[in-house]
Amino acid sequence: MATLEFENFVAFREILGKSLPKGEWVTVTQDMINAFAIATLDRQWIHIDVERAKKESPFRSTIAHGFLSAALISSMIGDLVLIKSMTMGVNYGLNNLRFPHPVPVDSRLRLVCSVRKIEDFSESGIKVFWNCELEIESILKPACICEFIALVFE
């Protein structure tokens, strides 16, 4: 999947309301889950105890933290879109965040998104409202749905 490139914010505004191409698949590994567990202090066994999860979990494997899925969104957007005049971006928030389906270890996720709204923010920035859905390969329900809001500066 080629990155969509825009020279500046004026050009970027042209994608408002349009679906972007689907992102590349990203495999959620046990190493990623373990690192997230350490970073967030969420070491619940359903995430990190592989043997116990095989025996006791209704999912029969470890599952990723819901917030790990959400945390992947900004980098996945960065893989889809490049604004050449951008100097930095800042995560602003998430609206209506939901995790409809668990993500078993070694699942592959990809982002499907569109820009719902763009607002001016300060003299050199915009606030971008992304409608996001993280698909799980071979599973009908998504891993994560939300409105992701980012501040982007030139």
C-alpha positions as a Markdown table, in Angstrom:
| # | Residue | x | y | z |
|---|---|---|---|---|
| 1 | Met | 0.0 | 0.0 | 0.0 |
| 2 | Ala | 1.5 | 3.3 | -1.1 |
| 3 | Thr | 1.4 | 6.2 | 1.3 |
| 4 | Leu | -0.9 | 9.0 | 0.2 |
| 5 | Glu | 1.2 | 12.2 | 0.0 |
| 6 | Phe | 0.0 | 15.8 | 0.4 |
| 7 | Glu | 2.2 | 18.9 | 0.1 |
| 8 | Asn | 0.4 | 20.8 | 2.8 |
| 9 | Phe | -2.8 | 21.2 | 4.8 |
| 10 | Val | -4.7 | 22.8 | 1.9 |
| 11 | Ala | -4.1 | 19.7 | -0.2 |
| 12 | Phe | -4.8 | 17.3 | 2.7 |
| 13 | Arg | -8.3 | 18.8 | 3.2 |
| 14 | Glu | -9.3 | 17.3 | -0.1 |
| 15 | Ile | -9.6 | 13.8 | 1.5 |
| 16 | Leu | -12.3 | 15.0 | 3.9 |
| 17 | Gly | -15.1 | 12.5 | 3.9 |
| 18 | Lys | -13.3 | 10.0 | 1.6 |
| 19 | Ser | -12.3 | 6.5 | 2.6 |
| 20 | Leu | -8.6 | 5.9 | 2.5 |
| 21 | Pro | -7.1 | 2.7 | 1.0 |
| 22 | Lys | -7.0 | 0.0 | 3.7 |
| 23 | Gly | -3.7 | -0.2 | 5.6 |
| 24 | Glu | -1.1 | -3.0 | 5.6 |
| 25 | Trp | -1.7 | -5.9 | 7.9 |
| 26 | Val | 0.2 | -5.8 | 11.3 |
| 27 | Thr | 0.8 | -8.9 | 13.3 |
| 28 | Val | 0.2 | -8.6 | 17.0 |
| 29 | Thr | 2.9 | -10.9 | 18.6 |
| 30 | Gln | 3.3 | -12.1 | 22.1 |
| 31 | Asp | 6.4 | -9.9 | 22.4 |
| 32 | Met | 4.3 | -6.9 | 21.6 |
| 33 | Ile | 1.7 | -7.9 | 24.1 |
| 34 | Asn | 4.3 | -8.6 | 26.8 |
| 35 | Ala | 6.0 | -5.2 | 26.2 |
| 36 | Phe | 2.6 | -3.4 | 26.4 |
| 37 | Ala | 1.8 | -5.3 | 29.7 |
| 38 | Ile | 5.1 | -4.1 | 31.2 |
| 39 | Ala | 4.7 | -0.5 | 30.0 |
| 40 | Thr | 1.1 | -0.2 | 31.3 |
| 41 | Leu | 1.5 | -2.4 | 34.4 |
| 42 | Asp | -1.4 | -4.5 | 33.1 |
| 43 | Arg | -0.1 | -8.0 | 33.6 |
| 44 | Gln | -3.4 | -9.9 | 33.7 |
| 45 | Trp | -2.8 | -13.5 | 32.9 |
| 46 | Ile | -5.1 | -13.5 | 29.8 |
| 47 | His | -2.5 | -11.3 | 28.2 |
| 48 | Ile | 0.9 | -12.8 | 29.3 |
| 49 | Asp | 0.5 | -16.4 | 30.6 |
| 50 | Val | 0.5 | -18.4 | 27.4 |
| 51 | Glu | 0.1 | -21.8 | 29.0 |
| 52 | Arg | -2.7 | -20.8 | 31.4 |
| 53 | Ala | -4.6 | -19.0 | 28.6 |
| 54 | Lys | -4.5 | -22.2 | 26.5 |
| 55 | Lys | -6.1 | -24.1 | 29.3 |
| 56 | Glu | -8.4 | -21.6 | 31.1 |
| 57 | Ser | -9.2 | -18.8 | 28.7 |
| 58 | Pro | -12.4 | -18.9 | 26.6 |
| 59 | Phe | -10.2 | -17.7 | 23.7 |
| 60 | Arg | -7.7 | -20.6 | 24.1 |
| 61 | Ser | -4.8 | -18.2 | 23.7 |
| 62 | Thr | -3.5 | -15.0 | 25.1 |
| 63 | Ile | -5.2 | -11.9 | 23.8 |
| 64 | Ala | -3.9 | -8.4 | 23.2 |
| 65 | His | -4.9 | -5.5 | 25.5 |
| 66 | Gly | -7.7 | -3.5 | 24.0 |
| 67 | Phe | -5.6 | -0.4 | 24.5 |
| 68 | Leu | -2.7 | -2.0 | 22.5 |
| 69 | Ser | -5.0 | -2.1 | 19.5 |
| 70 | Ala | -6.0 | 1.6 | 20.0 |
| 71 | Ala | -2.3 | 2.5 | 20.5 |
| 72 | Leu | -1.5 | 1.2 | 17.0 |
| 73 | Ile | -3.9 | 3.6 | 15.3 |
| 74 | Ser | -1.6 | 6.7 | 15.2 |
| 75 | Ser | 1.3 | 4.8 | 13.6 |
| 76 | Met | -1.1 | 3.1 | 11.2 |
| 77 | Ile | -2.4 | 6.5 | 10.1 |
| 78 | Gly | 1.2 | 7.6 | 9.7 |
| 79 | Asp | 1.8 | 4.7 | 7.3 |
| 80 | Leu | -1.3 | 5.7 | 5.2 |
| 81 | Val | -0.8 | 9.5 | 5.0 |
| 82 | Leu | 2.1 | 11.8 | 4.7 |
| 83 | Ile | 1.7 | 15.6 | 4.8 |
| 84 | Lys | 5.0 | 16.9 | 3.6 |
| 85 | Ser | 4.7 | 20.3 | 5.4 |
| 86 | Met | 3.9 | 18.6 | 8.8 |
| 87 | Thr | 6.4 | 19.2 | 11.5 |
| 88 | Met | 4.8 | 17.2 | 14.3 |
| 89 | Gly | 1.6 | 15.5 | 15.4 |
| 90 | Val | 0.1 | 15.0 | 18.8 |
| 91 | Asn | -2.6 | 12.6 | 19.9 |
| 92 | Tyr | -5.5 | 14.6 | 21.2 |
| 93 | Gly | -8.1 | 12.0 | 22.1 |
| 94 | Leu | -10.5 | 9.2 | 21.3 |
| 95 | Asn | -14.3 | 9.4 | 21.1 |
| 96 | Asn | -16.6 | 6.4 | 21.3 |
| 97 | Leu | -13.8 | 3.9 | 21.7 |
| 98 | Arg | -15.0 | 0.3 | 21.6 |
| 99 | Phe | -13.4 | -3.1 | 21.4 |
| 100 | Pro | -16.0 | -5.3 | 19.8 |
| 101 | His | -13.8 | -8.4 | 19.5 |
| 102 | Pro | -10.7 | -9.6 | 21.3 |
| 103 | Val | -7.4 | -9.9 | 19.4 |
| 104 | Pro | -5.8 | -13.4 | 19.9 |
| 105 | Val | -2.0 | -13.5 | 19.8 |
| 106 | Asp | -0.6 | -13.5 | 16.3 |
| 107 | Ser | -3.7 | -12.0 | 14.8 |
| 108 | Arg | -3.2 | -9.6 | 11.9 |
| 109 | Leu | -4.9 | -6.1 | 12.1 |
| 110 | Arg | -5.3 | -3.4 | 9.5 |
| 111 | Leu | -6.7 | 0.1 | 9.7 |
| 112 | Val | -9.7 | 1.2 | 7.7 |
| 113 | Cys | -10.3 | 5.0 | 8.2 |
| 114 | Ser | -11.6 | 8.2 | 6.8 |
| 115 | Val | -11.3 | 11.8 | 7.8 |
| 116 | Arg | -14.7 | 13.0 | 9.2 |
| 117 | Lys | -13.8 | 16.6 | 10.1 |
| 118 | Ile | -10.8 | 19.0 | 10.0 |
| 119 | Glu | -10.7 | 22.1 | 12.2 |
| 120 | Asp | -8.2 | 24.9 | 12.3 |
| 121 | Phe | -6.1 | 24.7 | 15.5 |
| 122 | Ser | -3.8 | 27.6 | 16.4 |
| 123 | Glu | -1.9 | 29.5 | 13.8 |
| 124 | Ser | 0.0 | 26.6 | 12.4 |
| 125 | Gly | -2.1 | 23.5 | 13.2 |
| 126 | Ile | -5.2 | 21.6 | 12.4 |
| 127 | Lys | -7.3 | 19.2 | 14.5 |
| 128 | Val | -8.2 | 16.0 | 12.4 |
| 129 | Phe | -11.1 | 13.7 | 13.3 |
| 130 | Trp | -10.5 | 10.2 | 12.0 |
| 131 | Asn | -13.2 | 7.5 | 11.8 |
| 132 | Cys | -11.2 | 4.4 | 12.5 |
| 133 | Glu | -11.8 | 0.7 | 12.5 |
| 134 | Leu | -9.2 | -2.0 | 13.1 |
| 135 | Glu | -10.1 | -5.1 | 11.2 |
| 136 | Ile | -8.9 | -8.5 | 12.3 |
| 137 | Glu | -8.0 | -10.9 | 9.5 |
| 138 | Ser | -10.6 | -13.7 | 9.0 |
| 139 | Ile | -12.9 | -12.3 | 11.8 |
| 140 | Leu | -16.1 | -10.4 | 11.0 |
| 141 | Lys | -16.1 | -8.1 | 14.1 |
| 142 | Pro | -13.4 | -5.4 | 14.3 |
| 143 | Ala | -10.9 | -5.3 | 17.1 |
| 144 | Cys | -11.4 | -1.6 | 17.7 |
| 145 | Ile | -13.6 | 1.2 | 16.5 |
| 146 | Cys | -13.3 | 4.9 | 17.5 |
| 147 | Glu | -13.0 | 8.5 | 16.4 |
| 148 | Phe | -9.3 | 9.3 | 16.8 |
| 149 | Ile | -8.5 | 13.0 | 17.1 |
| 150 | Ala | -5.0 | 14.3 | 16.3 |
| 151 | Leu | -3.4 | 17.7 | 16.3 |
| 152 | Val | -1.1 | 18.2 | 13.3 |
| 153 | Phe | 1.3 | 21.2 | 12.9 |
| 154 | Glu | 3.1 | 22.8 | 10.0 |
